[in-house]
């Protein structure tokens, strides 16, 4: 398993490969997002076009029906009946005065006449499609695509007037397979005024629950036109694929823009990986050249203010004297596997520098931080055993600190930590409260001490939301019979409050800054505290 992970890490830890993968993934995601935006824009454009068509049709239909009613009412109101020359003249005058009237006719049981002379199409009509109390309606009186044939006919008494297809289609060109329908019989039957017959009802859920004029379906768009008559409805129906759609010019820029952004992401990943590899190489050289150094953060008993131990801290001071923060190189070392070398270096340097004072003071201990990779395998126990035997130091004087985040597999970690405790090492949980170690797991872990994170110490007496966390951790530790170390103590009132809460030990700048080995030995042997200056800047 470890070899497979190593192979995978080696495969992925190639700048050009990672950059290519990042650019490809970014391009795919960005293009998909651009396509989604484009499709959404096209759908919005499609709906806007359909709304515009519907509004123009409705405006024209209102004009046409208004003139049809006006014309037939005028004819019905005048006293002439029959088909003499005066009637024909009257019919011609009505159509002349009304733009949308194509034909006007008089029809009775024995005769008929029209303004169009011998071209009388309105005397051979079938029964009306709609028979109202005042008007009769004939819909789609011809299926021939001829603008000069009547399409809508309105009748009253002996008079009939009609409009032509051209009057309906001169404002909007219906796309192929589009239709203007009149819905009859309470929505159950549709008669096409323009265009082919359509399947009706158009969907199983018709009529829709909402009152929106435009209804969008997967294969068609339906625009419902409001009418004043309860006897019929007007509907414009258009297949979606037939609408001429155009993408906004800005949308065309999304595609090359996405590719350019993906290229930039790939380039950025390449630079970051190269920088990471460069730092990794520098770190490897620093380990080899001895640029890493170990400092010691003393740990004090709060009651007596007596130093009982220290936490070993690793620092990287470059040849030019600058310090590289642990927050930068420790995560890098964990990702590259160099953390094992650093842990071994720290452990070896602790025993080389402090071996004599540890042998002379059996109660003094030094804690060393373990990364997740060393918590999950028993390797560090073997390394520690060899170095302890070489320097004749007891295992109880070397403690190991693990973070909650390092307990990836609690079961495996428990076994390895138990093996360390079995030979005498102490086990401390560092930065407790910032990870995901639950109380149920904590009860099963072989732990001697909890270290409360500095963030909770800083909140004491200041942050009402977080100030209760530290006392809660302290009570929990006491219930589990664990010692407690408070990290980051900077003020005397913090130390007094923590001591009153039952905290045994503390570390922080109130007592001492991180010290080099010589300074730590001097402080411990003379029993004096260091001043407020930052010692690690001098080391």
C-alpha positions as CSV (number, residue, x, y, z in Angstrom):
1,X,0.0,0.0,0.0
2,X,2.8,2.4,1.0
3,X,4.7,1.6,-2.3
4,X,1.6,2.3,-4.3
5,X,1.1,5.7,-2.5
6,X,4.8,6.5,-3.1
7,X,4.4,5.7,-6.8
8,X,1.3,7.8,-7.0
9,X,3.0,10.7,-5.2
10,X,6.0,10.3,-7.5
11,X,3.7,10.3,-10.6
12,X,1.8,13.4,-9.5
13,X,4.8,15.3,-8.2
14,X,5.8,16.3,-11.8
15,X,5.3,20.0,-12.6
16,X,4.3,19.6,-16.2
17,X,2.0,16.7,-15.5
18,X,0.2,18.5,-12.7
19,X,0.0,21.7,-14.7
20,X,-1.5,19.8,-17.7
21,X,-4.0,18.0,-15.5
22,X,-5.0,21.3,-13.8
23,X,-5.3,23.1,-17.1
24,X,-7.4,20.2,-18.6
25,X,-9.7,20.0,-15.6
26,X,-10.1,23.8,-15.5
27,X,-10.8,24.0,-19.2
28,X,-13.4,21.2,-18.9
29,X,-15.1,22.8,-16.0
30,X,-15.0,26.3,-17.4
31,X,-16.2,25.2,-20.8
32,X,-19.0,23.3,-19.2
33,X,-19.9,26.4,-17.2
34,X,-19.7,28.6,-20.3
35,X,-21.9,26.2,-22.2
36,X,-24.4,26.2,-19.4
37,X,-24.4,30.0,-19.4
38,X,-24.7,30.1,-23.2
39,X,-27.6,27.6,-23.1
40,X,-29.3,29.6,-20.4
41,X,-28.9,32.7,-22.4
42,X,-30.2,31.0,-25.5
43,X,-33.3,29.8,-23.6
44,X,-33.8,33.3,-22.3
45,X,-33.5,34.6,-25.9
46,X,-35.9,31.9,-27.1
47,X,-38.5,32.9,-24.5
48,X,-38.0,36.6,-25.2
49,X,-38.6,36.0,-29.0
50,X,-41.7,33.9,-28.3
51,X,-43.0,36.6,-25.9
52,X,-42.4,39.2,-28.6
53,X,-44.2,37.1,-31.2
54,X,-47.1,36.5,-28.9
55,X,-47.5,40.1,-28.0
56,X,-47.4,41.2,-31.7
57,X,-49.9,38.5,-32.7
58,X,-52.2,39.5,-29.8
59,X,-52.0,43.2,-30.8
60,X,-52.9,42.4,-34.4
61,X,-55.7,40.0,-33.4
62,X,-57.3,42.6,-31.2
63,X,-57.1,45.1,-34.1
64,X,-58.6,42.5,-36.6
65,X,-61.4,41.3,-34.3
66,X,-62.2,44.9,-33.4
67,X,-62.6,45.8,-37.1
68,X,-64.5,42.6,-37.9
69,X,-67.1,43.5,-35.2
70,X,-67.2,47.1,-36.2
71,X,-67.8,46.2,-39.8
72,X,-70.5,43.5,-39.2
73,X,-72.2,45.8,-36.7
74,X,-72.3,48.6,-39.2
75,X,-73.8,46.4,-41.9
76,X,-76.3,44.9,-39.5
77,X,-77.4,48.4,-38.4
78,X,-78.1,49.8,-41.9
79,X,-81.6,49.1,-43.3
80,X,-80.6,47.6,-46.7
81,X,-81.3,43.9,-47.3
82,X,-80.9,42.0,-50.5
83,X,-78.3,42.1,-53.2
84,X,-79.0,45.2,-55.2
85,X,-76.3,47.6,-56.5
86,X,-76.6,49.8,-53.4
87,X,-75.9,46.8,-51.1
88,X,-72.8,45.8,-53.1
89,X,-71.7,49.5,-52.9
90,X,-72.2,49.4,-49.1
91,X,-70.3,46.2,-48.8
92,X,-67.4,47.7,-50.8
93,X,-67.4,50.9,-48.7
94,X,-67.2,48.9,-45.4
95,X,-64.2,46.9,-46.6
96,X,-62.6,50.1,-48.0
97,X,-63.0,51.9,-44.6
98,X,-61.6,49.0,-42.6
99,X,-58.1,48.0,-43.4
100,X,-58.3,44.4,-42.0
101,X,-61.6,43.5,-43.8
102,X,-60.8,41.4,-46.8
103,X,-64.4,40.5,-47.8
104,X,-67.9,41.5,-46.7
105,X,-71.0,39.6,-47.8
106,X,-74.8,39.5,-47.5
107,X,-76.3,35.9,-47.4
108,X,-79.8,34.8,-47.1
109,X,-81.7,31.7,-48.1
110,X,-82.2,32.8,-51.8
111,X,-79.3,35.0,-52.7
112,X,-75.8,36.2,-51.7
113,X,-73.5,39.0,-52.7
114,X,-70.0,40.2,-51.8
115,X,-67.8,43.2,-52.2
116,X,-65.6,41.0,-54.4
117,X,-68.3,40.5,-57.0
118,X,-68.2,37.0,-58.4
119,X,-65.6,35.7,-55.9
120,X,-68.0,34.8,-53.2
121,X,-66.3,32.6,-50.6
122,X,-68.6,33.5,-47.7
123,X,-71.8,31.9,-49.0
124,X,-70.7,28.3,-48.8
125,X,-69.4,28.1,-45.2
126,X,-70.0,25.1,-42.9
127,X,-71.7,25.6,-39.5
128,X,-69.9,28.1,-37.4
129,X,-67.2,26.9,-35.0
130,X,-68.4,29.3,-32.3
131,X,-72.1,30.3,-32.1
132,X,-72.5,33.1,-29.7
133,X,-75.6,35.1,-28.8
134,X,-74.6,37.9,-31.1
135,X,-71.8,36.7,-33.4
136,X,-70.9,33.6,-35.2
137,X,-67.3,32.6,-35.8
138,X,-65.7,30.6,-38.5
139,X,-62.1,29.6,-38.0
140,X,-59.6,28.6,-40.7
141,X,-62.1,28.5,-43.6
142,X,-59.3,27.3,-45.9
143,X,-56.1,25.3,-45.5
144,X,-54.5,26.6,-48.6
145,X,-51.4,28.9,-48.0
146,X,-52.9,31.8,-49.9
147,X,-52.7,35.3,-48.3
148,X,-55.8,36.3,-50.4
149,X,-58.1,33.6,-48.9
150,X,-60.3,34.2,-45.9
151,X,-59.0,32.9,-42.6
152,X,-61.3,34.3,-40.0
153,X,-65.0,35.0,-40.6
154,X,-67.4,36.8,-38.3
155,X,-71.1,36.7,-38.9
156,X,-74.2,38.6,-37.5
157,X,-77.6,38.2,-38.9
158,X,-77.4,38.0,-42.7
159,X,-73.9,39.7,-42.9
160,X,-70.5,38.1,-42.8
161,X,-67.1,39.8,-42.8
162,X,-63.7,38.1,-43.1
163,X,-59.9,38.9,-42.9
164,X,-57.2,37.3,-44.9
165,X,-54.1,35.3,-44.0
166,X,-51.9,38.2,-45.0
167,X,-53.4,40.4,-42.3
168,X,-52.5,37.8,-39.7
169,X,-49.0,37.1,-40.9
170,X,-47.7,40.5,-41.9
171,X,-46.5,41.2,-38.3
172,X,-45.0,37.8,-37.4
173,X,-43.8,35.0,-39.7
174,X,-44.7,31.7,-38.1
175,X,-41.7,29.3,-38.2
176,X,-42.2,25.8,-39.7
177,X,-44.6,23.7,-37.7
178,X,-45.8,26.7,-35.8
179,X,-49.5,27.4,-35.4
180,X,-52.0,30.0,-34.2
181,X,-54.8,28.0,-32.5
182,X,-58.2,28.9,-31.2
183,X,-59.0,26.7,-28.2
184,X,-62.7,25.6,-27.9
185,X,-64.9,23.4,-25.8
186,X,-63.3,24.5,-22.4
187,X,-59.8,23.8,-23.6
188,X,-60.4,20.3,-25.1
189,X,-60.3,21.1,-28.8
190,X,-57.9,23.2,-30.9
191,X,-58.6,24.7,-34.3
192,X,-55.6,26.1,-36.2
193,X,-56.2,29.5,-37.7
194,X,-52.7,29.5,-39.1
195,X,-50.3,26.6,-39.5
196,X,-50.8,22.9,-39.2
197,X,-53.0,20.9,-36.8
198,X,-51.3,20.5,-33.4
199,X,-51.7,17.7,-30.9
200,X,-54.0,18.9,-28.1
201,X,-53.8,19.0,-25.2
202,X,-50.0,19.6,-25.6
203,X,-49.0,17.9,-22.3
204,X,-50.5,15.7,-19.6
205,X,-50.4,18.5,-17.1
206,X,-52.4,20.9,-19.2
207,X,-53.7,23.4,-18.3
208,X,-50.7,24.6,-16.2
209,X,-51.1,25.6,-12.6
210,X,-49.5,29.1,-13.1
211,X,-51.0,32.0,-15.0
212,X,-47.8,32.8,-17.0
213,X,-48.6,33.7,-20.6
214,X,-45.5,31.8,-21.8
215,X,-45.3,28.1,-21.0
216,X,-42.0,26.3,-21.7
217,X,-42.0,22.6,-22.6
218,X,-39.1,20.4,-23.7
219,X,-40.2,20.4,-27.3
220,X,-42.4,23.4,-27.7
221,X,-43.2,26.9,-26.5
222,X,-46.9,27.9,-25.9
223,X,-48.0,31.5,-25.6
224,X,-51.5,31.9,-24.2
225,X,-53.3,35.1,-25.2
226,X,-55.9,36.6,-22.9
227,X,-59.4,37.1,-24.4
228,X,-62.5,38.7,-23.2
229,X,-64.7,35.9,-24.4
230,X,-65.2,32.8,-22.2
231,X,-66.0,30.7,-25.3
232,X,-62.5,30.5,-26.7
233,X,-58.8,31.1,-26.0
234,X,-56.0,32.0,-28.4
235,X,-52.7,30.1,-28.3
236,X,-49.5,30.5,-30.3
237,X,-47.5,27.3,-30.3
238,X,-44.0,26.9,-31.7
239,X,-41.5,24.0,-31.7
240,X,-38.4,25.1,-29.8
241,X,-35.9,23.9,-32.4
242,X,-37.5,26.1,-35.1
243,X,-36.9,29.5,-33.4
244,X,-33.8,31.3,-34.8
245,X,-31.5,31.7,-31.8
246,X,-28.5,33.9,-31.7
247,X,-25.9,34.0,-28.9
248,X,-24.9,37.3,-27.4
249,X,-21.5,38.5,-28.5
250,X,-20.3,38.4,-24.9
251,X,-21.1,34.7,-24.8
252,X,-18.8,34.0,-27.7
253,X,-16.0,35.5,-25.5
254,X,-16.7,32.9,-22.8
255,X,-15.2,30.0,-24.8
256,X,-11.8,31.5,-25.7
257,X,-11.8,33.3,-22.3
258,X,-12.3,29.9,-20.6
259,X,-9.4,28.4,-22.5
260,X,-7.2,31.4,-21.6
261,X,-8.2,31.2,-17.9
262,X,-7.5,27.4,-17.9
263,X,-4.1,28.1,-19.4
264,X,-3.4,30.7,-16.7
265,X,-4.4,28.2,-14.0
266,X,-2.1,25.5,-15.5
267,X,0.7,28.0,-15.6
268,X,0.1,29.0,-12.0
269,X,0.1,25.4,-10.9
270,X,3.3,24.9,-12.8
271,X,4.9,27.8,-11.0
272,X,3.6,26.7,-7.6
273,X,4.8,23.1,-8.1
274,X,8.2,24.3,-9.3
275,X,8.4,26.6,-6.3
276,X,7.4,23.8,-4.0
277,X,10.0,21.5,-5.6
278,X,12.5,24.2,-5.2
279,X,11.7,24.7,-1.5
280,X,11.7,20.9,-1.1
281,X,15.2,20.7,-2.6
282,X,16.3,23.6,-0.4
283,X,14.9,21.8,2.6
284,X,16.7,18.7,1.7
285,X,19.9,20.6,1.4
286,X,19.2,22.4,4.7
287,X,18.9,19.1,6.5
288,X,22.1,17.9,4.9
289,X,24.0,21.1,5.7
290,X,22.7,21.3,9.3
291,X,20.7,24.6,8.8
292,X,17.9,23.3,10.9
293,X,18.2,24.0,14.6
294,X,16.2,22.9,17.6
295,X,14.9,25.4,20.2
296,X,13.2,24.5,23.5
297,X,10.0,26.1,24.8
298,X,10.2,25.5,28.6
299,X,7.2,24.0,30.4
300,X,6.6,25.2,34.0
301,X,4.6,24.0,36.9
302,X,2.1,26.8,37.6
303,X,2.1,26.4,41.4
304,X,5.9,26.6,42.0
305,X,6.9,28.1,38.7
306,X,9.5,25.4,38.4
307,X,10.6,24.2,35.0
308,X,9.7,20.5,34.5
309,X,10.5,20.1,30.8
310,X,10.4,21.6,27.4
311,X,8.9,21.2,24.0
312,X,11.4,20.8,21.2
313,X,10.8,23.2,18.3
314,X,12.5,23.0,14.9
315,X,13.6,26.2,13.1
316,X,15.1,26.8,9.7
317,X,17.6,29.6,9.6
318,X,19.0,30.1,6.1
319,X,22.7,31.0,5.4
320,X,21.7,34.7,4.9
321,X,20.3,34.7,8.5
322,X,16.6,34.8,7.6
323,X,14.2,32.4,9.3
324,X,11.7,30.3,7.3
325,X,8.5,29.9,9.3
326,X,7.6,26.3,10.3
327,X,4.1,26.9,8.9
328,X,5.8,26.9,5.4
329,X,8.3,24.1,5.5
330,X,6.6,21.6,8.0
331,X,3.5,21.0,5.8
332,X,5.8,20.8,2.7
333,X,7.9,18.2,4.6
334,X,4.8,16.2,5.5
335,X,3.7,16.2,1.9
336,X,7.1,15.1,0.6
337,X,7.9,12.6,3.3
338,X,10.9,14.7,4.5
339,X,9.2,15.1,7.9
340,X,10.6,11.7,9.0
341,X,14.2,13.0,8.5
342,X,13.3,16.1,10.4
343,X,11.7,14.1,13.3
344,X,14.8,11.9,13.5
345,X,17.1,15.0,13.4
346,X,15.1,16.7,16.2
347,X,15.2,13.5,18.4
348,X,18.9,13.0,17.8
349,X,19.8,16.7,18.4
350,X,17.7,16.7,21.7
351,X,19.7,13.8,23.1
352,X,23.0,15.2,21.8
353,X,22.4,18.6,23.3
354,X,20.5,17.8,26.5
355,X,21.6,14.2,27.2
356,X,23.8,15.1,30.1
357,X,21.2,17.3,31.8
358,X,18.5,14.7,31.3
359,X,20.7,12.0,32.8
360,X,21.4,14.2,35.8
361,X,17.7,15.1,36.3
362,X,15.5,12.0,35.9
363,X,12.3,14.1,36.3
364,X,13.0,16.4,33.5
365,X,11.5,15.6,30.1
366,X,11.5,16.9,26.5
367,X,8.5,16.5,24.2
368,X,8.9,15.9,20.5
369,X,6.2,16.5,17.9
370,X,5.1,13.6,15.7
371,X,3.6,13.9,12.2
372,X,0.7,11.8,11.1
373,X,3.0,9.5,9.1
374,X,4.8,8.5,12.3
375,X,1.7,8.1,14.3
376,X,0.4,5.6,11.8
377,X,3.5,3.4,11.8
378,X,5.7,2.0,14.6
379,X,8.9,3.4,13.1
380,X,9.6,6.2,15.6
381,X,9.7,3.8,18.5
382,X,12.6,1.9,17.0
383,X,14.5,5.1,16.2
384,X,13.9,6.4,19.8
385,X,15.0,3.1,21.3
386,X,18.3,3.2,19.5
387,X,19.1,6.8,20.4
388,X,18.0,6.4,24.0
389,X,20.3,3.4,24.4
390,X,23.2,5.3,22.8
391,X,22.8,8.3,25.1
392,X,21.7,6.4,28.2
393,X,18.5,8.4,28.7
394,X,15.3,6.9,30.1
395,X,12.3,6.6,27.8
396,X,10.1,8.4,30.3
397,X,12.2,11.6,29.6
398,X,11.2,11.7,26.0
399,X,7.5,12.5,25.4
400,X,5.8,12.5,22.1
401,X,3.1,15.1,21.1
402,X,0.5,14.2,18.5
403,X,-2.2,16.5,17.1
404,X,-5.9,15.6,16.8
405,X,-5.5,16.1,13.0
406,X,-2.8,13.5,13.0
407,X,-5.1,10.8,14.3
408,X,-6.3,9.8,10.8
409,X,-7.1,6.2,11.8
410,X,-7.7,6.2,15.6
411,X,-7.5,2.4,15.8
412,X,-4.1,2.2,14.2
413,X,-2.9,5.3,16.1
414,X,-4.0,3.8,19.4
415,X,-2.0,0.6,18.8
416,X,1.2,2.6,17.9
417,X,0.8,5.1,20.8
418,X,0.2,2.2,23.2
419,X,3.5,0.6,22.0
420,X,5.3,3.9,22.8
421,X,3.8,4.1,26.3
422,X,4.6,0.5,26.9
423,X,8.3,1.3,26.8
424,X,7.9,4.4,29.1
425,X,7.3,7.3,26.7
426,X,4.6,9.9,27.6
427,X,2.0,10.7,25.0
428,X,0.5,14.2,24.8
429,X,-2.4,15.4,22.6
430,X,-1.3,18.8,21.2
431,X,-3.6,21.7,20.2
432,X,-6.6,19.9,21.8
433,X,-10.0,21.3,20.7
434,X,-9.0,22.3,17.2
435,X,-9.3,18.9,15.6
436,X,-11.9,16.1,15.4
437,X,-11.0,13.8,18.2
438,X,-14.2,13.0,20.0
439,X,-14.5,12.2,23.7
440,X,-15.4,8.6,22.9
441,X,-12.1,8.2,21.0
442,X,-10.1,10.1,23.6
443,X,-11.2,7.7,26.3
444,X,-9.7,4.8,24.4
445,X,-6.4,6.5,23.4
446,X,-3.3,5.9,25.6
447,X,-2.8,9.6,26.6
448,X,-1.0,11.1,29.6
449,X,-1.7,14.8,29.0
450,X,-3.8,17.3,27.0
451,X,-2.3,20.5,25.7
452,X,-4.9,23.3,25.4
453,X,-4.4,25.4,22.2
454,X,-3.3,29.0,22.5
455,X,-6.5,30.2,20.8
456,X,-8.6,29.1,23.8
457,X,-6.1,30.6,26.3
458,X,-6.3,34.0,24.5
459,X,-10.1,33.9,24.7
460,X,-10.2,33.7,28.5
461,X,-12.0,36.7,29.8
462,X,-12.2,38.3,26.3
463,X,-14.2,36.2,23.8
464,X,-17.5,35.2,25.4
465,X,-18.2,32.6,22.8
466,X,-14.9,30.8,23.3
467,X,-13.9,31.6,26.8
468,X,-15.8,28.6,28.2
469,X,-13.9,26.1,26.0
470,X,-10.7,25.9,28.1
471,X,-12.6,25.2,31.4
472,X,-14.6,22.6,29.6
473,X,-11.4,20.9,28.4
474,X,-9.9,21.1,31.8
475,X,-12.9,19.4,33.5
476,X,-12.9,16.7,30.8
477,X,-9.2,16.0,31.3
478,X,-9.6,15.8,35.0
479,X,-12.5,13.4,34.6
480,X,-10.2,11.2,32.4
481,X,-7.4,11.6,35.0
482,X,-5.1,13.4,32.5
483,X,-2.7,16.2,33.2
484,X,-3.2,19.5,31.4
485,X,-0.7,21.9,29.9
486,X,-1.9,25.3,28.7
487,X,0.0,26.7,25.7
488,X,0.6,30.4,24.8
489,X,0.3,31.9,28.3
490,X,1.4,35.5,28.0
491,X,-0.1,37.3,31.0
492,X,0.0,36.7,34.7
493,X,-3.8,36.8,35.1
494,X,-4.1,34.0,32.6
495,X,-1.7,31.9,34.6
496,X,-3.6,32.6,37.9
497,X,-7.0,31.8,36.3
498,X,-5.7,28.6,34.8
499,X,-4.1,27.5,38.0
500,X,-7.4,28.2,39.9
501,X,-9.2,26.0,37.3
502,X,-6.8,23.1,38.1
503,X,-4.3,23.3,35.3
504,X,-1.0,21.7,36.3
505,X,1.4,23.2,33.8
506,X,1.9,26.0,31.3
507,X,4.2,27.3,28.7
508,X,4.4,30.7,27.0
509,X,6.2,34.0,26.8
510,X,5.1,34.8,30.3
511,X,7.7,32.3,31.5
512,X,10.3,32.1,28.7
513,X,10.7,32.4,25.0
514,X,12.0,29.5,23.0
515,X,15.6,28.9,24.0
516,X,18.6,27.3,22.4
517,X,20.2,24.4,24.2
518,X,22.8,26.5,26.1
519,X,20.2,29.0,27.2
520,X,17.8,26.3,28.3
521,X,20.5,24.4,30.3
522,X,21.5,27.7,31.9
523,X,17.9,28.6,32.8
524,X,17.2,25.2,34.2
525,X,20.4,24.8,36.3
526,X,20.2,28.3,37.7
527,X,16.5,28.3,38.1
528,X,15.9,31.8,36.7
529,X,13.5,33.0,34.2
530,X,14.4,34.7,31.0
531,X,13.6,38.3,30.2
532,X,11.0,39.5,27.8
533,X,13.2,39.6,24.7
534,X,12.6,37.1,21.8
535,X,15.3,34.6,22.3
536,X,14.7,32.7,19.1
537,X,15.6,35.8,17.1
538,X,19.1,35.6,18.7
539,X,19.6,31.9,18.5
